[in-house]
Amino acid sequence: MARPPVTRRLLLSYLSLMLLVLLALEVPFGFVYARSELSRFSHTAELGAVTLAGVCEERLEHGLVSDLPGLARGYARRTGSSVVVTDRNGIVLTDTVDASAAGRNLSAAPDIATALHEGPATGISDDLVPGRKVLFATVPGTSNDGVPCVVRSLYPLTPLAQRVQATWVVLALVALGALAVAALIGFAFARWITRPLRDLERATAQLADGSLTQPPAPDRGPPELRRLVASFTHTANRLQHLLHAQEAFASEASHQLKTPLTSLRLRLENFEPHLAPRAQASLNEAIGEVGRLSRMVQGLLALARLENAAITPETVDLDAVVADRAAIWTAFAGDQRVGITVAGPRAGTVWAVAGALEQIIDNLLSNALRVSPPGTTITLATVTAPADGGRTTALVELHVIDEGPGMSEADRARAFDRFWRASDAHHDGTGLGLPMVQRLTHASGGEVTLEAAPDGGLDAVVRLRPAQPARTRTLATAHRRIPPLLGHGATGSRTAAETVSRQDL
């Protein structure tokens, strides 16, 4: 699962913190407000009932019982409540909701019983009015002779609930507004912080592609990131300068070194008619060393150009490349009475740097042909290696198997070192062929190893990632994309095979 960008994570952290603060402030406030409203409502209801009880007591003292229904209805109309008045025995004198309730005995009701004992009763009940909760305030009328009357006032809780609900809505709107403001401020702040990081990411990608054309701005973001941007820009400029210097050296050396080496070889060859026969062997050795030096310089320059190049793998038809190289090398191998065969199922397309597969196969065939005795066969085999515990995807393997003397395990471990040659090597190689094979394979996203062949000899294994056939490029396109590194094309004739045969372990 992909992780969200830094800007989004920062924004989410700001909003989460703001939400926690709002919850910590508004939720307790909402509950405190609801309790305070209920307490205020109860207190107001109780005060109103006490006032009404005092008026009713006065009317009863003067024997004006007939005035009680009018007083109760007027109070109920003003306060939006319902009123019940009882005498000192709990007998209903008037009921604003049910006129027929007059004469009913309510002394057993908990709130009436409490009031008859000179104690007010206030609370919420769902028994007094069927089907809904109401706030009741039941208070006694007090006099010197005890409790002359009791007043019960019932208030619906709907207005109170509406006020509390409206308050929660206001609190929610305030929270949303605060979150919106925090989101805008947080987004601007996060963008301000992460913009130098995005510039660094873009600049790093450009530098990886070979050239930093848009360096990051040094005046954006926090001071720490500004210092980081300045350090990165300085390092990138220094690195580009070194790379350009190395490229210039490789380009100039390829021209400046060839001429004197060629001239030296010609001068040595011109000495041949004037030397005594006993010095002929020394002259041939000197000419051979000059040729080896020329090939070494050529290999070093090729490796330098390869390491400096910004290359991207693309899909290449491995079967077509193998068939093409096998056909080219068959004639040259036939001169040494060595056969070349192609085996294995079709491998399809693989990811590789354009032109790299041809040079990899040419170098491996050159090495195999050098050590193959007459009458033997070099095998080019393709195999699909399934995924295992060390990798999650299958790989396509190309095996170049010879029937030569092979190599020891210690020699195979060092074979990819530059300039290394086996101690029993009897050829004038430069020790740059296999390092170039390894570099080309790694640039293609693969790996190369040397293993002992089952029947003796050496098995060079090149492992590459398979690709979709729909994205395959033609060999002609690949050949045009990147020129060969060692002076021969991806296709050719016996001359190309002879040229690459001079590369070695």
Secondary structure in CASP SS format (residue, H / E / C, confidence):
PFRMAT SS
TARGET T0000
AUTHOR 0000-0000-0000
METHOD secondary structure of the structure
MODEL  1
M C 1.00
A C 1.00
R C 1.00
P C 1.00
P C 1.00
V H 1.00
T H 1.00
R H 1.00
R H 1.00
L H 1.00
L H 1.00
L H 1.00
S H 1.00
Y H 1.00
L H 1.00
S H 1.00
L H 1.00
M H 1.00
L H 1.00
L H 1.00
V H 1.00
L H 1.00
L H 1.00
A H 1.00
L H 1.00
E H 1.00
V H 1.00
P H 1.00
F H 1.00
G H 1.00
F H 1.00
V H 1.00
Y H 1.00
A H 1.00
R H 1.00
S H 1.00
E H 1.00
L H 1.00
S H 1.00
R H 1.00
F H 1.00
S H 1.00
H H 1.00
T H 1.00
A H 1.00
E H 1.00
L H 1.00
G H 1.00
A H 1.00
V H 1.00
T H 1.00
L H 1.00
A H 1.00
G H 1.00
V H 1.00
C H 1.00
E H 1.00
E H 1.00
R H 1.00
L H 1.00
E H 1.00
H C 1.00
G C 1.00
L C 1.00
V H 1.00
S H 1.00
D H 1.00
L H 1.00
P H 1.00
G H 1.00
L H 1.00
A H 1.00
R H 1.00
G H 1.00
Y H 1.00
A H 1.00
R H 1.00
R H 1.00
T H 1.00
G C 1.00
S C 1.00
S E 1.00
V E 1.00
V E 1.00
V E 1.00
T E 1.00
D E 1.00
R C 1.00
N C 1.00
G C 1.00
I E 1.00
V E 1.00
L E 1.00
T E 1.00
D E 1.00
T C 1.00
V C 1.00
D C 1.00
A H 1.00
S H 1.00
A H 1.00
A C 1.00
G C 1.00
R C 1.00
N E 1.00
L C 1.00
S C 1.00
A C 1.00
A C 1.00
P H 1.00
D H 1.00
I H 1.00
A H 1.00
T H 1.00
A H 1.00
L H 1.00
H C 1.00
E C 1.00
G C 1.00
P C 1.00
A E 1.00
T E 1.00
G E 1.00
I E 1.00
S E 1.00
D C 1.00
D C 1.00
L C 1.00
V C 1.00
P C 1.00
G C 1.00
R C 1.00
K C 1.00
V E 1.00
L E 1.00
F E 1.00
A E 1.00
T E 1.00
V E 1.00
P E 1.00
G E 1.00
T E 1.00
S E 1.00
N C 1.00
D C 1.00
G E 1.00
V E 1.00
P E 1.00
C E 1.00
V E 1.00
V E 1.00
R E 1.00
S E 1.00
L E 1.00
Y E 1.00
P E 1.00
L C 1.00
T H 1.00
P H 1.00
L H 1.00
A H 1.00
Q H 1.00
R H 1.00
V H 1.00
Q H 1.00
A H 1.00
T H 1.00
W H 1.00
V H 1.00
V H 1.00
L H 1.00
A H 1.00
L H 1.00
V H 1.00
A H 1.00
L H 1.00
G H 1.00
A H 1.00
L H 1.00
A H 1.00
V H 1.00
A H 1.00
A H 1.00
L H 1.00
I H 1.00
G H 1.00
F H 1.00
A H 1.00
F H 1.00
A H 1.00
R H 1.00
W H 1.00
I H 1.00
T H 1.00
R H 1.00
P H 1.00
L H 1.00
R H 1.00
D H 1.00
L H 1.00
E H 1.00
R H 1.00
A H 1.00
T H 1.00
A H 1.00
Q H 1.00
L H 1.00
A H 1.00
D C 1.00
G C 1.00
S C 1.00
L C 1.00
T C 1.00
Q C 1.00
P C 1.00
P C 1.00
A C 1.00
P C 1.00
D C 1.00
R C 1.00
G C 1.00
P C 1.00
P H 1.00
E H 1.00
L H 1.00
R H 1.00
R H 1.00
L H 1.00
V H 1.00
A H 1.00
S H 1.00
F H 1.00
T H 1.00
H H 1.00
T H 1.00
A H 1.00
N H 1.00
R H 1.00
L H 1.00
Q H 1.00
H H 1.00
L H 1.00
L H 1.00
H H 1.00
A H 1.00
Q H 1.00
E H 1.00
A H 1.00
F H 1.00
A H 1.00
S H 1.00
E H 1.00
A H 1.00
S H 1.00
H H 1.00
Q H 1.00
L C 1.00
K H 1.00
T H 1.00
P H 1.00
L H 1.00
T H 1.00
S H 1.00
L H 1.00
R H 1.00
L H 1.00
R H 1.00
L H 1.00
E H 1.00
N H 1.00
F C 1.00
E H 1.00
P H 1.00
H H 1.00
L C 1.00
A C 1.00
P H 1.00
R H 1.00
A H 1.00
Q H 1.00
A H 1.00
S H 1.00
L H 1.00
N H 1.00
E H 1.00
A H 1.00
I H 1.00
G H 1.00
E H 1.00
V H 1.00
G H 1.00
R H 1.00
L H 1.00
S H 1.00
R H 1.00
M H 1.00
V H 1.00
Q H 1.00
G H 1.00
L H 1.00
L H 1.00
A H 1.00
L H 1.00
A H 1.00
R H 1.00
L H 1.00
E H 1.00
N H 1.00
A C 1.00
A C 1.00
I C 1.00
T C 1.00
P C 1.00
E E 1.00
T E 1.00
V E 1.00
D E 1.00
L H 1.00
D H 1.00
A H 1.00
V H 1.00
V H 1.00
A H 1.00
D H 1.00
R H 1.00
A H 1.00
A H 1.00
I H 1.00
W H 1.00
T H 1.00
A H 1.00
F H 1.00
A H 1.00
G H 1.00
D H 1.00
Q C 1.00
R C 1.00
V C 1.00
G E 1.00
I E 1.00
T E 1.00
V E 1.00
A E 1.00
G C 1.00
P C 1.00
R C 1.00
A C 1.00
G C 1.00
T E 1.00
V E 1.00
W E 1.00
A E 1.00
V C 1.00
A C 1.00
G C 1.00
A H 1.00
L H 1.00
E H 1.00
Q H 1.00
I H 1.00
I H 1.00
D H 1.00
N H 1.00
L H 1.00
L H 1.00
S H 1.00
N H 1.00
A H 1.00
L H 1.00
R H 1.00
V H 1.00
S C 1.00
P C 1.00
P C 1.00
G C 1.00
T C 1.00
T E 1.00
I E 1.00
T E 1.00
L E 1.00
A E 1.00
T E 1.00
V E 1.00
T E 1.00
A E 1.00
P C 1.00
A C 1.00
D E 1.00
G C 1.00
G C 1.00
R E 1.00
T C 1.00
T C 1.00
A C 1.00
L E 1.00
V E 1.00
E E 1.00
L E 1.00
H E 1.00
V E 1.00
I E 1.00
D C 1.00
E C 1.00
G C 1.00
P C 1.00
G C 1.00
M C 1.00
S C 1.00
E H 1.00
A H 1.00
D H 1.00
R H 1.00
A H 1.00
R H 1.00
A C 1.00
F C 1.00
D C 1.00
R C 1.00
F C 1.00
W C 1.00
R C 1.00
A C 1.00
S C 1.00
D C 1.00
A C 1.00
H C 1.00
H C 1.00
D C 1.00
G C 1.00
T C 1.00
G C 1.00
L C 1.00
G H 1.00
L H 1.00
P H 1.00
M H 1.00
V H 1.00
Q H 1.00
R H 1.00
L H 1.00
T H 1.00
H H 1.00
A H 1.00
S C 1.00
G C 1.00
G C 1.00
E E 1.00
V E 1.00
T E 1.00
L E 1.00
E E 1.00
A E 1.00
A C 1.00
P C 1.00
D C 1.00
G C 1.00
G C 1.00
L E 1.00
D E 1.00
A E 1.00
V E 1.00
V E 1.00
R E 1.00
L E 1.00
R C 1.00
P E 1.00
A C 1.00
Q C 1.00
P H 1.00
A H 1.00
R H 1.00
T C 1.00
R E 1.00
T C 1.00
L H 1.00
A H 1.00
T H 1.00
A H 1.00
H H 1.00
R H 1.00
R H 1.00
I C 1.00
P C 1.00
P C 1.00
L C 1.00
L C 1.00
G C 1.00
H C 1.00
G C 1.00
A C 1.00
T C 1.00
G C 1.00
S C 1.00
R H 1.00
T H 1.00
A H 1.00
A H 1.00
E H 1.00
T H 1.00
V H 1.00
S C 1.00
R C 1.00
Q C 1.00
D C 1.00
L C 1.00
END
